[in-house]
Amino acid sequence: MSLVTPGLAMAADEVVLNSGDTAWMLTATALVLFMTIPGLALFYGGMVRSKNILSVMMQCFAITGLISILWVVFGYSLAFDTTGMEKGVVNLSSFVGGFDKAFLSGLGVDSLVAAFPESVFITFQMTFAIITPALIVGAFAERMKFSAMLIFMGVWFTLVYAPIAHMVWSGDGALMWDWGVLDFAGGTVVHINAGVAGLVACIVLGKRKGYPTTPMAPHNLGYTLVGAAMLWVGWFGFNAGSAVAANGTAGMAMLVTQIATAAAALGWMFAEWLTHGKPSALGIASGVVAGLVAITPAAGTVGPMGALIIGLIAGVICYFSATSLKRKLGYDDSLDAFGVHGIGGIVGALLTGIFAAPALGGFGAVDDIGAQFFIQLKGVVVTVVYTGIVTFVILKVLDAVMGLRVNEEEETVGLDLAQHNERGYNL
């Protein structure tokens, strides 16, 4: 049985430990966890109204705890157990792993993946599994019961995240891996997955009371900017860490991540400036995240100029998706989880198929751009359809069993008091 990382499959008995790779992966793992707590917690916390700041932060912390335990019990096994997989053969193991690695069976201090401890790989991938459901929180912020949120996230992680991660990353015999879908660090697995789930969730729950006629401005954009800065820094662990080594691929992934993020931040800022007359702090923070999202699937295969173009396109498209598209379609994606992560992930995944080609300065094994673009499109469509349908079913069942949404009085008071009996500010 082989253990697999994004972009790398290697049997554990063929490698020896490399202390430099180990040190980098330990650092990258800490950086990715830093993205959720405190990064995402502050980013989302600043964007909600003051009566809901603790509820959003609490959800990020609770998800971190919940997914960490589920990952150890069965999530790692469902995502990365390769028993029964065979290249070119489609069977159940092509869609989801088994339970051979449940409860981290067989893990020892000498277990290796690539050239570093398997324990580090398990923790690194755990941090990806943590942030993905946490991103969904932004779509239904300010109106979902805490109890329903916990159960939804646990079931969604099991039925959606783990299978998609397995299909994309678990190596020969996995559905989308065999197709040749390029997803270096999670454009499909993390961002399209979370964005589509967020869109379904906000539609199923319905709009917040008073939306869109009642002003619902972010209560503390300072928190949001600090959170965005933490996400920007932490994302180097996300993308460069997915090289699973301290090597040239990690270095290039870091560079293209910086370029795309800067380009998207400016793209969003100028698009907003031209359409509304003034650039906003919330806009540039959102543009930063849009760029980070879009470069994620491409970080290991595109060059600097490809990253620049991906970032600019993502910044502009995500701006219009989070503003014009949302208004036109009328859904209440509270903090633009779909507009930024869903749309940004789709843009990045598709453009990866173009700019990974060496003919356009990329480093991927892409000889036919049209064929690779179609492969990327197929991966996007499968993820959108699977995630959308399964998320909808989970939510409807939970709504019938226990109810998803707080009542009108609790929503008016705010989830901080109604769900946690605390206030973010005691003035």
Salt bridges, closest charged atoms under 4 A:
GLU118 OE2 - LYS101 NZ 3.20
GLU142 OE1 - ARG49 NH2 3.17
GLU142 OE1 - ARG208 NH1 2.71
ASP172 OD1 - LYS87 NZ 3.92
ASP332 OD2 - ARG143 NH1 3.86
ASP332 OD1 - ARG208 NH2 2.84
ASP336 OD1 - LYS326 NZ 2.78
GLU408 OE2 - LYS209 NZ 3.71
GLU411 OE1 - ARG405 NH2 2.96
